Amino acid sequence: MTGFSSFREFYPFYLGEHRHPVCRRLHFAGSLCVLAIIVVVIASGRLAWLWLAPVAGYGFAWIGHFVFEKNRPATFKHPFYSLAGDWVMFFDVLRGKVRL
């Protein structure tokens, strides 16, 4: 399936692309790093460090996909839904709805 009419329709597909627990853990770690980088940037006022946020977030996630899931990240075909999926999955992990 390549076309999605809503994020609600996309999210089950997204979760299906993240079945391997190490991939989910790497996504979670990447999201934590993004949040930490944002906090450091705000605290230090060094906006130039913001470039590290996507490197950390996507770096962890793509290692999870290429090494553990053996699939292509959804970011390549669905960048906005995929970014939203990362954060929904992150908060679903915190709420206990998705297991690491």
N, C-alpha and C positions, 0 to 999 in steps of 0.2 A: 504494500500500500504506500503510495507516495503523496497523495493529496489528503489534507486534513482540513475540515471546515471550521474547526475550533480547537482550542488548547485541550478542552475536555476530551475530545476525540483523540488527540495526539498523545496525551499523557500515558495511557495504557501501552501504547507502542513504545514510548520512551522507556518505561519501566522494563519492558521486554528486552530492550537493548542493553539492559544493565542487570542481567541475571547473576553474573559472577560476583560473589561477595567481595573479592579484592578490587574489582572495578568500582563497585559502590563505595568501598572504603577510600579508594583513591579520589573519587569525586568529592566525598565528604571532606577529606584532607585538603583538597584543592580549594574548596569553598571556604574552609576555615582560614587558609592562608590568605585568600582574597580579603576576608574580613579583617584579619590582622594587619595586612598591608594598608588597608584604608584607615584603620585606627592610627597606625604609625604615621601615615601621611598627614592626617588631621592634627595629631599631636605635635608633629615636628614642623608642619607647614611646608614640607618639601614636596611640592606637587610633581616634581620630576620623577619621583619614585612610583607614581601611579602606573607606569608602563609595566611594572612587575605584577600587577594584579591579573591581567589576562594571561601572562606567561605562566604564572603559578596555577591559575584555575584551569586553563586548557592543557597545560603540561601534564598535570596529574591525571586529568580526565583522559587525554589521548593515550597515555601509557596504559591506562586501564583498558581501553578499547583495543589497541593494537596488540598488546601483550597477553591480556587475559581473556577478553571477550572474543577477540579475533574478528572484529567487525569494524565498519567505518563509523565514526561518530556522527550522530544525527545532525550535528552542527553544520556539516557540509551541505545538507539539503534543506534543513529547517533551522536556520540560525536563531531566529527569535523564539520559536517554540522550544528549542533545545535549551537556550539560556534560561527561559522560564522554568523548564523542566528540571534543570540543575538545582534551582533554588527551591522549588516545590519539593523535590526529593530530599534536599537537605533538611527542610523543616519537617517533612514526613518522618525522617530518621529521628529527629529530636522528639517528635510526638509519639514515636514507637510504632508508626504505621508502616514503615519500611525498615527491614532488618539489615544490619551491617554484617 
